[in-house]
Amino acid sequence: MKIGITGAGGQLGRDLIRVLQSRHELVAWTHQDLSITDEKAVEQAFALHRPDAVIHAAAYTGVDAAEKDLDTAYMVNAFGTRHVAWAAHGIGAKMVYISTDYVFDGRKGVPYTEGDRTAPLGIYGNSKLLGEKFTEFLCDRHFIVRTSWLYGLSGSNFVTKVLQQAKEVGTLRMVSDQYGSPTYTLDLASQIAELIETEEYGVYHVSNRGFCSRFRFAEAILEIAGLDGVKLEAVEAGELSLPAERPAHSGLSDQALRRRGFGRMRHWKSALEAFIREDLQRSDKGEGGPEDDSERAYQDTDPA
């Protein structure tokens, strides 16, 4: 297939290229190449390249910033997605929309399935949910992929921040009462590659299996990286006074993947071990580097 990727400069976008480039012809658009808020530009790009499928990984990901900058959040996450969905429909392309666990309020207490009621707590989650609705209504051949707590080799994320802070301070304060499913973008990209080669359209929860608290996630990061001398201090989310309320438990259950016979994602800790090993190997070889700042506002989903 010919596959178009929006948000190609983000951490998921780069791993999508990494996974798909040997199997399909790719058209990769960074924010600089294509602004999804420009309806005509999107239509023209799709009409020119005519991809068989589009993976829409571009998004406004500032969870706290969205509470004040709601116009931009809705313009990118909702109306930008509308433009992509309508243009994809116009050329008969499949569409994969990358959504988020933040479409849930986190009050269920156990991982969410695809059929659970959505109830976002903030502007970010609401804008992403509206993007889901536009995708569902405008593009018949769609996959809505909800994921969570993303980290990858090419971006700034929870894992890289914990590793960096561990080198600078002796004690880290981590939230102990928020739970989710950490997800390695390489694993997510591989699962999307499997989905997009089928006609099994619908809503999917695609995260590494299991769930943990932010505190436990940080603890595992330090343990795997061999940073035993760093202390962790548990705090409650309410102590941080952040602008946007986060769901207390937004773990995701992969019921749709299982029911439709797809391979399952590995456990979050196994994925984390693989990521840190590869990250350390890249650092030893001097292959690391700063992230592409041009994609900060147009990445894949909540950067955790």
Backbone torsions as a table, in degrees:
resi	resn	phi	psi	omega
1	MET	NA	160.3	165.4
2	LYS	-97.9	124.1	-175.3
3	ILE	-120.6	127.7	174.3
4	GLY	-94.4	141.4	179.9
5	ILE	-127.9	118.6	171.6
6	THR	-89.4	155.9	-177.4
7	GLY	66.5	33.5	-172.4
8	ALA	-68.5	-15.2	178.6
9	GLY	-89.2	-5.9	178.6
10	GLY	-80.9	174.6	-175.1
11	GLN	-66.2	-37.3	175.5
12	LEU	-72.0	-42.3	179.8
13	GLY	-55.5	-43.0	-178.9
14	ARG	-67.9	-36.4	177.8
15	ASP	-74.7	-29.0	173.3
16	LEU	-62.5	-43.1	177.1
17	ILE	-62.6	-43.3	-179.5
18	ARG	-58.4	-39.7	-176.7
19	VAL	-82.1	-39.3	-168.8
20	LEU	-92.4	-19.9	-169.1
21	GLN	-64.0	-25.3	179.7
22	SER	-87.3	-7.8	-173.9
23	ARG	-114.6	-23.4	-174.8
24	HIS	-143.2	163.7	172.0
25	GLU	-83.2	130.9	-174.4
26	LEU	-115.2	144.1	167.2
27	VAL	-121.1	108.8	-172.6
28	ALA	-107.4	119.0	-179.4
29	TRP	-109.6	119.3	167.7
30	THR	-83.6	174.6	177.4
31	HIS	-60.3	-34.1	179.0
32	GLN	-68.1	-30.4	179.6
33	ASP	-77.8	-38.0	-173.0
34	LEU	-150.6	117.3	175.0
35	SER	-89.4	115.5	-177.0
36	ILE	-70.3	-12.3	177.2
37	THR	-79.6	-8.6	178.7
38	ASP	-98.3	99.3	-173.8
39	GLU	-58.5	-44.3	-178.8
40	LYS	-65.9	-39.0	179.9
41	ALA	-63.4	-39.5	178.6
42	VAL	-64.9	-47.4	-179.9
43	GLU	-60.3	-42.0	-179.3
44	GLN	-67.0	-41.4	179.5
45	ALA	-63.8	-42.3	-179.5
46	PHE	-69.8	-38.7	179.5
47	ALA	-67.5	-34.4	179.9
48	LEU	-70.0	-48.1	-173.4
49	HIS	-92.1	-24.8	178.4
50	ARG	45.9	60.9	176.6
51	PRO	-67.2	151.0	175.0
52	ASP	-76.0	-25.3	-179.7
53	ALA	-149.0	150.4	177.9
54	VAL	-127.0	128.2	172.9
55	ILE	-103.7	112.8	-174.4
56	HIS	-94.9	91.2	-177.0
57	ALA	-102.2	-3.3	179.4
58	ALA	-76.9	139.0	179.6
59	ALA	-164.1	156.5	168.8
60	TYR	-85.5	118.7	-169.6
61	THR	-113.2	7.0	-179.3
62	GLY	-78.2	93.5	-175.0
63	VAL	-60.3	-47.6	178.8
64	ASP	-75.7	-41.7	-179.3
65	ALA	-60.8	-32.1	-177.7
66	ALA	-62.6	-26.3	-179.2
67	GLU	-64.2	-27.8	176.9
68	LYS	-103.1	-32.7	-176.6
69	ASP	-102.2	51.0	-172.8
70	LEU	-66.8	-29.8	179.0
71	ASP	-60.3	-45.3	179.8
72	THR	-68.0	-41.4	-179.9
73	ALA	-58.6	-46.0	-179.6
74	TYR	-72.6	-36.4	179.8
75	MET	-62.6	-41.3	-179.0
76	VAL	-80.2	-56.8	-171.1
77	ASN	-73.9	-34.3	-178.8
78	ALA	-95.7	-63.9	-173.8
79	PHE	-74.5	-31.9	173.2
80	GLY	-61.0	-41.8	177.6
81	THR	-66.8	-36.5	175.2
82	ARG	-58.0	-44.7	-179.3
83	HIS	-61.7	-43.3	-179.8
84	VAL	-65.8	-44.1	-178.3
85	ALA	-64.6	-42.7	-178.3
86	TRP	-68.1	-41.2	179.0
87	ALA	-67.1	-38.9	177.6
88	ALA	-63.3	-43.4	177.9
89	HIS	-61.2	-39.2	-177.0
90	GLY	-62.2	-28.2	179.3
91	ILE	-106.9	7.1	177.4
92	GLY	73.6	25.1	-177.1
93	ALA	-88.4	151.6	167.1
94	LYS	-70.0	155.9	176.9
95	MET	-137.3	133.4	171.2
96	VAL	-110.5	120.2	178.1
97	TYR	-106.3	123.6	179.3
98	ILE	-87.0	113.1	179.9
99	SER	-111.0	-161.7	-166.3
100	THR	-145.4	157.4	173.6
101	ASP	-67.4	-15.4	-178.4
102	TYR	-73.9	2.3	171.5
103	VAL	-76.6	-6.4	178.2
104	PHE	-108.1	156.4	-179.8
105	ASP	-89.1	-9.3	175.8
106	GLY	78.5	11.9	-175.7
107	ARG	-96.4	-0.8	179.0
108	LYS	-68.0	-35.8	176.9
109	GLY	92.6	-12.1	176.6
110	VAL	-137.5	166.9	-178.0
111	PRO	-56.6	144.4	-178.5
112	TYR	-85.1	140.9	170.9
113	THR	-97.5	169.3	-176.9
114	GLU	-63.3	-24.1	-177.9
115	GLY	-88.9	-3.1	-179.1
116	ASP	-70.1	151.5	-179.1
117	ARG	-67.7	133.8	176.4
118	THR	-84.9	147.2	179.5
119	ALA	-162.7	75.9	-176.8
120	PRO	-61.8	149.3	-179.1
121	LEU	-94.3	-22.0	-174.1
122	GLY	-139.9	-177.6	-177.9
123	ILE	-62.3	-44.0	-179.3
124	TYR	-56.6	-53.1	-179.1
125	GLY	-62.3	-39.8	178.9
126	ASN	-64.9	-41.3	-179.3
127	SER	-66.8	-37.1	178.1
128	LYS	-70.3	-36.5	178.2
129	LEU	-65.8	-39.4	176.8
130	LEU	-63.4	-35.7	174.0
131	GLY	-60.3	-38.9	176.0
132	GLU	-60.4	-44.0	-177.4
133	LYS	-64.0	-43.7	177.8
134	PHE	-61.2	-42.4	179.2
135	THR	-61.2	-46.5	-178.1
136	GLU	-63.2	-42.2	-174.8
137	PHE	-80.2	-30.6	-170.3
138	LEU	-100.7	-24.8	-176.6
139	CYS	-124.2	107.6	-175.8
140	ASP	-60.6	-38.6	-174.4
141	ARG	-95.0	75.9	-173.5
142	HIS	-124.6	149.8	168.5
143	PHE	-120.5	120.8	172.8
144	ILE	-100.4	114.7	-174.2
145	VAL	-110.6	107.1	176.0
146	ARG	-89.9	133.4	179.9
147	THR	-139.6	-177.5	-172.3
148	SER	-159.4	153.2	170.7
149	TRP	45.3	57.3	-174.4
150	LEU	-75.9	145.7	170.3
151	TYR	-147.4	148.6	179.9
152	GLY	-158.8	176.2	-174.5
153	LEU	-72.4	-22.8	-169.8
154	SER	-101.6	-0.5	-174.1
155	GLY	-131.7	172.4	172.5
156	SER	-89.5	125.0	-174.4
157	ASN	-151.8	-177.2	-176.0
158	PHE	-57.9	-42.8	-177.4
159	VAL	-65.6	-49.4	-178.2
160	THR	-65.8	-33.2	178.8
161	LYS	-68.8	-42.0	178.0
162	VAL	-62.2	-44.8	-179.8
163	LEU	-63.3	-39.4	179.8
164	GLN	-68.7	-46.0	-179.0
165	GLN	-65.6	-31.6	179.8
166	ALA	-63.3	-27.0	178.8
167	LYS	-81.0	-17.9	-172.2
168	GLU	-105.4	-29.8	-177.0
169	VAL	-131.4	160.4	-177.5
170	GLY	-90.2	-19.6	-178.3
171	THR	-133.4	133.8	177.6
172	LEU	-114.8	135.4	176.8
173	ARG	-97.5	123.4	-176.5
174	MET	-130.1	142.1	-178.7
175	VAL	-70.7	130.5	-176.4
176	SER	-105.8	-5.7	-175.8
177	ASP	-118.1	23.2	170.5
178	GLN	-121.5	129.3	-175.4
179	TYR	-121.9	143.0	178.3
180	GLY	-161.0	-175.6	-177.8
181	SER	-112.6	99.2	177.7
182	PRO	-58.7	140.3	-174.2
183	THR	-137.6	125.9	176.9
184	TYR	-81.5	125.9	-175.3
185	THR	-62.0	-27.8	177.2
186	LEU	-66.0	-40.6	176.8
187	ASP	-66.8	-41.0	178.3
188	LEU	-62.2	-44.8	178.9
189	ALA	-60.2	-40.6	179.6
190	SER	-64.7	-38.9	179.3
191	GLN	-69.4	-38.5	176.9
192	ILE	-63.6	-39.0	178.0
193	ALA	-60.1	-38.1	178.3
194	GLU	-69.2	-42.5	-179.4
195	LEU	-63.0	-46.7	-169.5
196	ILE	-68.0	-17.3	178.7
197	GLU	-86.7	7.7	-179.8
198	THR	-120.1	-179.2	174.6
199	GLU	-113.9	20.0	-176.6
200	GLU	-84.9	71.5	-174.0
201	TYR	-73.2	156.6	177.8
202	GLY	144.0	-163.8	-178.7
203	VAL	-99.2	133.5	-179.5
204	TYR	-132.8	141.2	169.3
205	HIS	-98.0	117.1	-173.4
206	VAL	-127.0	90.5	176.1
207	SER	-138.4	160.2	172.8
208	ASN	-60.7	144.0	-172.4
209	ARG	-65.1	153.0	179.0
210	GLY	86.3	-179.4	178.0
211	PHE	-153.4	165.0	-180.0
212	CYS	-159.8	171.5	174.1
213	SER	-85.0	164.9	174.5
214	ARG	-59.2	-37.9	179.9
215	PHE	-62.5	-46.9	-179.4
216	ARG	-67.0	-35.9	177.6
217	PHE	-61.1	-48.5	178.9
218	ALA	-63.6	-39.1	178.7
219	GLU	-60.5	-43.0	179.3
220	ALA	-67.0	-38.2	178.7
221	ILE	-60.1	-49.3	-179.1
222	LEU	-65.1	-39.5	-179.7
223	GLU	-63.5	-48.0	-178.2
224	ILE	-66.8	-36.1	-178.9
225	ALA	-80.0	-4.9	178.8
226	GLY	73.7	27.2	-179.8
227	LEU	-98.4	68.4	-173.6
228	ASP	-72.8	-19.1	-175.6
229	GLY	-82.6	-5.3	-178.4
230	VAL	-89.5	131.7	-179.7
231	LYS	-95.1	146.2	175.8
232	LEU	-112.8	135.7	177.3
233	GLU	-115.7	123.1	-178.3
234	ALA	-81.3	132.7	175.7
235	VAL	-131.6	159.1	175.6
236	GLU	-91.4	149.7	-176.0
237	ALA	-57.2	-34.6	-178.4
238	GLY	-63.3	-21.7	-179.5
239	GLU	-74.3	-17.1	-173.1
240	LEU	-87.5	-21.1	177.3
241	SER	52.7	49.5	177.9
242	LEU	-79.8	151.0	-178.4
243	PRO	-59.6	-39.0	-176.9
244	ALA	-103.5	134.1	175.4
245	GLU	-76.6	134.6	177.7
246	ARG	-101.9	149.6	173.8
247	PRO	-65.2	138.1	-177.4
248	ALA	-70.8	-35.1	-179.9
249	HIS	-143.0	99.1	-177.6
250	SER	-116.8	30.4	174.5
251	GLY	-58.7	149.7	-176.4
252	LEU	-116.7	136.2	176.5
253	SER	-102.9	133.8	-174.4
254	ASP	-90.0	47.3	-176.0
255	GLN	-58.9	-42.7	-177.4
256	ALA	-66.3	-39.7	177.2
257	LEU	-60.2	-44.2	-177.5
258	ARG	-67.5	-42.9	-177.5
259	ARG	-65.6	-30.0	-177.1
260	ARG	-99.6	10.1	170.6
261	GLY	79.0	19.0	177.5
262	PHE	-82.3	156.8	173.7
263	GLY	-65.0	149.3	-177.0
264	ARG	-94.4	153.8	176.1
265	MET	-71.3	149.5	176.6
266	ARG	-72.5	167.7	-179.3
267	HIS	-63.9	149.0	-174.8
268	TRP	-60.0	-33.5	-177.6
269	LYS	-74.5	-35.5	176.2
270	SER	-63.9	-41.1	178.2
271	ALA	-64.9	-41.0	179.5
272	LEU	-62.7	-41.8	178.2
273	GLU	-60.7	-43.4	-179.9
274	ALA	-65.1	-41.1	-179.9
275	PHE	-63.3	-48.0	-177.0
276	ILE	-66.6	-37.5	175.7
277	ARG	-59.9	-46.8	-179.1
278	GLU	-67.3	-38.5	179.6
279	ASP	-63.9	-42.2	179.2
280	LEU	-67.0	-38.1	177.9
281	GLN	-64.2	-41.5	177.6
282	ARG	-63.1	-39.6	179.4
283	SER	-65.3	-40.8	179.0
284	ASP	-63.1	-32.6	-179.1
285	LYS	-88.5	-2.0	-178.7
286	GLY	72.6	27.4	-177.1
287	GLU	-93.4	-4.1	-179.2
288	GLY	-72.4	170.0	179.7
289	GLY	-178.5	169.0	-179.9
290	PRO	-67.2	151.3	177.8
291	GLU	-72.1	164.5	178.2
292	ASP	-79.3	101.2	-176.2
293	ASP	-63.9	-21.9	-178.6
294	SER	-65.6	-18.2	-178.8
295	GLU	-99.2	4.0	-174.4
296	ARG	-54.5	-44.7	-176.5
297	ALA	-83.7	-9.3	-175.9
298	TYR	-130.6	62.5	178.3
299	GLN	-103.3	-158.9	-167.5
300	ASP	-85.1	-49.4	179.7
301	THR	-166.8	-164.7	-176.2
302	ASP	-53.8	121.2	-176.6
303	PRO	-75.6	3.3	177.7
304	ALA	59.8	NA	NA
